[in-house]
Amino acid sequence: MDEQALIQFAQQGDLDSFNRLVLLYQDLIYTHAYRMLGDPEAADDAAQECFISAYRAIATFRGGSFKAWLLRIVRNQCYDELRHRKRHPTIPLEPQNTEAEEIETAQWMIDPVDSPEDTIAQKALQQAIQKCLDELPEEFRSVVVIVDIDGCDYAEAAQVLSKPIGTIKSRLARARYRLQDCLQGFWELLPARFRLLTEGKI
């Protein structure tokens, strides 16, 4: 059954069809929330709330990109959480799992076939990327996550963010420049092909 058929059945109240849509998009939605919030537990909560909200509102979906529609919902969840953090700041801690053990990144991001050395390097790089994402203003972080991580095109990003395509392109260019500048501080973690391009600039 294709996506449009699943959506139509879900709009008619078929929970199984909606659950199949969840399976299609749960990794994407979690990844978006994680990159926006930088915290696995908060990302889990945002993703769960996204799908609850989507289920309640799916009758209002009027076509277009369902992916963009879901991303718009989870983006709002993330913004609510970020605003809450600003109102109630806490001392930043490293993410922890349910056993209160420190973890560096979401486990699904680690390639199980990597050697231990590669896994360590990958964790360090992912942590560096997340740190640079966290330092971006929210409007820049949103667009780079939506386009470069979630894989949306400009039109979908414009739908998610309710901004003109020209604004999307402009913000994306500025976000990429800031990320590139930030990642220079982690030069030794970058893959060799990128180090060769930037070595002389550091």
C-alpha angles and dihedrals in degrees: 000000000000126000096260091053091049090051092050093049091046090052087056090056101265103151093189091059091049091050089053089054088051090054090051094052108024095098092048093049094046091048091051092049093046093051092047096045104026092216126101096210093048089046091053090051093048092048092049092049090047093058093043089053091045092052091051093047103035092106087066094057106113102185135274122099111353088191091057090046091055093044090053090055095048091044089058090049090052093047090052090053093047091050089049090053091052091052093044108030118190134188106274114246133185111263113267133201126228091279090056090248117144117253128185104205143354110293095227089064092066117091106229092211094060119110116247089258092051091047092053091048091047092051091050092049093048089050091050092049091049091049091053091047091051090055093056119097110259095252091054094043091052096054097045092048092048095048106028100032105024092040098230121156122233094267092053091046089051089052093049095047098033090231132126116265089245090059090048092053093046095049092045092053092050092045092051091049092051092047092049090049092048094048091057085079088063096046094140091058096054120100113264094253090061095042090057090055095048104030095099093051096060 
